[in-house]
Amino acid sequence: MSTALFHMTTLAVLAVFVVLLLGLWNMMRGTSPNTSQKLMRWRVGLQFLAILIIMAFFLLNR
């Protein structure tokens, strides 16, 4: 279980990073502000999920 949570944590952090880069790229290009806002909302949701997974990882590895 610990290994699975470790890999899920890694994937969650990578997903947050990718969505952050996509949002910043979209803002720098100056295209649709709606798309930028949607990507930033996705980032916040993914960050919440990543934090929950990290908390579960630490609680189960006490």
C-alpha positions, 0 to 999 in steps of 0.5 A: 500500500505504501508503494502505491501511495508513493506512486500516486503522490508522484503522479499527482504532483506531476499532474499539478505541475503539467496543468500549471505549465499549461495554464502559464503557457496559455496566459503568456500566449494571450489567447482565451482567458477562459481557458486559463481560468479553467486550467487554474481551477483544475490546478487547484483541484489537483493540488487538493487531491495531491495534498490528500494523497500525501496526508494518507501516505504519511498517516499510513507510514507512521 
